[in-house]
Amino acid sequence: MNIGEASKRSGLPSKTIRYYEEVGLVQPARAANGYRDYCERDVHVLRFLQRSRSGGFSIDEARKLLALYGGEARDRGDGRRLVARRIGEIDHKIEELQSLRRALAMLSEECHSGREPDCPILDEIAGESARIASPALASAGGEAAGHR
């Protein structure tokens, strides 16, 4: 099957499939005309990769999971360690987001509606506050906005 059909069956965009091929996660056969020729096994691997990536695993972690899945002698401990590490990362992110939420809630409570010139929210974001509301705003704020 061609990449369009593999895309439809796997639920992944063609661009992602090409990327997975580029990094060696999937290796479709080539037809006589040079086009990629995906088989059902390739689609199965693409679905596996899609689910592992949706679970938040990196490309390298997805590669390891795929190797464990396809290996004859599966070491469940390796998979369990990958999942445990991912759970730890999720728990850490939840803590950061909860801390950020508390800091923002405190700022929101300090801000009174109206046309007053002082705004604790804007002052804190600008770093002009006499009191640093919370280290969470400084550290988690950038991460919450996607800046790492």
C-alpha distance (Angstrom), angle and dihedral (degrees) to the residues before:
residue distance angle dihedral
M1 . . .
N2 3.79 . .
I3 3.79 126.0 .
G4 3.80 92.8 -96.8
E5 3.79 91.8 57.8
A6 3.82 91.4 43.3
S7 3.80 87.6 51.4
K8 3.78 92.1 51.1
R9 3.82 93.2 47.5
S10 3.79 96.3 44.1
G11 3.80 98.0 40.1
L12 3.80 91.3 -127.8
P13 3.80 126.4 122.1
S14 3.80 115.8 -109.2
K15 3.80 89.4 -117.2
T16 3.81 90.8 58.9
I17 3.80 91.1 48.0
R18 3.79 90.2 52.2
Y19 3.80 89.7 49.4
Y20 3.81 91.5 50.7
E21 3.79 88.0 52.0
E22 3.81 91.1 48.3
V23 3.81 92.0 54.1
G24 3.80 92.2 44.4
L25 3.80 100.3 -109.7
V26 3.79 94.0 121.9
Q27 3.79 127.7 22.4
P28 3.78 113.2 -169.1
A29 3.75 121.3 -167.6
R30 3.77 118.5 -106.7
A31 3.79 122.5 -121.9
A32 3.80 120.8 -134.5
N33 3.80 88.9 -94.2
G34 3.83 90.8 55.5
Y35 3.80 95.4 -108.2
R36 3.77 120.1 135.4
D37 3.78 112.5 -96.4
Y38 3.80 111.9 -159.1
C39 3.79 122.8 -163.0
E40 3.81 129.8 -160.7
R41 3.80 90.3 -94.1
D42 3.83 89.8 57.2
V43 3.80 90.4 51.5
H44 3.80 89.8 49.3
V45 3.82 89.9 52.0
L46 3.81 90.4 47.9
R47 3.81 90.6 52.9
F48 3.80 89.8 48.4
L49 3.80 90.0 51.9
Q50 3.79 92.0 46.5
R51 3.81 91.6 53.0
S52 3.80 93.4 45.3
R53 3.81 91.6 49.6
S54 3.81 90.2 46.8
G55 3.80 86.4 55.3
G56 3.78 88.0 60.0
F57 3.78 98.3 -104.6
S58 3.79 117.6 148.8
I59 3.79 122.3 -121.6
D60 3.82 90.1 -99.4
E61 3.79 91.8 48.6
A62 3.81 90.7 47.7
R63 3.81 87.7 51.3
K64 3.81 90.2 53.0
L65 3.80 92.1 47.1
L66 3.79 90.2 49.0
A67 3.80 90.7 50.6
L68 3.80 89.9 50.5
Y69 3.78 91.1 47.8
G70 3.79 93.9 49.8
G71 3.78 96.3 39.9
E72 3.76 123.4 104.6
A73 3.80 93.6 -140.9
R74 3.78 104.3 46.2
D75 3.76 115.6 -165.6
R76 3.78 103.6 -153.2
G77 3.78 89.3 -166.4
D78 3.81 91.1 67.7
G79 3.79 92.2 53.0
R80 3.76 91.5 44.3
R81 3.82 91.3 51.9
L82 3.80 91.5 51.0
V83 3.80 90.9 50.5
A84 3.82 93.0 44.8
R85 3.82 90.3 52.0
R86 3.82 90.4 49.3
I87 3.81 90.8 49.8
G88 3.81 89.0 51.8
E89 3.80 90.6 51.7
I90 3.80 90.6 49.5
D91 3.82 91.8 48.5
H92 3.82 90.3 50.1
K93 3.81 91.3 49.9
I94 3.82 90.6 48.7
E95 3.83 89.8 52.8
E96 3.81 90.8 49.9
L97 3.79 92.0 48.9
Q98 3.82 92.4 47.3
S99 3.80 89.9 50.7
L100 3.78 90.8 48.7
R101 3.81 90.4 48.3
R102 3.82 91.3 52.4
A103 3.82 91.4 49.6
L104 3.80 92.6 48.7
A105 3.81 91.7 46.1
M106 3.82 89.6 53.5
L107 3.80 90.4 51.3
S108 3.78 91.1 47.2
E109 3.80 90.9 53.1
E110 3.81 90.2 50.6
C111 3.79 92.6 52.6
H112 3.76 115.7 84.6
S113 3.76 120.4 -162.8
G114 3.74 118.2 -111.3
R115 3.74 140.3 71.7
E116 3.77 98.9 -62.2
P117 3.80 114.4 145.4
D118 3.81 94.3 -133.0
C119 3.77 118.3 73.6
P120 3.82 117.0 -179.6
I121 3.80 91.3 -159.7
L122 3.80 95.1 55.0
D123 3.81 92.2 39.4
E124 3.81 91.2 53.6
I125 3.78 93.7 47.1
A126 3.79 90.0 48.1
G127 3.80 90.2 49.0
E128 3.80 91.5 -120.1
S129 3.77 96.7 118.4
A130 3.78 116.7 120.0
R131 3.78 86.3 -140.0
I132 3.77 122.5 44.8
A133 3.79 99.2 -131.5
S134 3.74 95.9 -151.0
P135 3.77 140.2 -22.3
A136 3.80 84.3 -126.9
L137 3.79 90.3 72.8
A138 3.77 91.5 52.5
S139 3.79 97.9 42.8
A140 3.80 105.6 26.9
G141 3.78 95.3 34.5
G142 3.79 94.1 73.1
E143 3.77 92.2 44.3
A144 3.78 93.3 47.8
A145 3.78 88.4 55.7
G146 3.78 89.6 51.8
H147 3.80 97.5 -101.0
R148 3.79 113.6 132.6
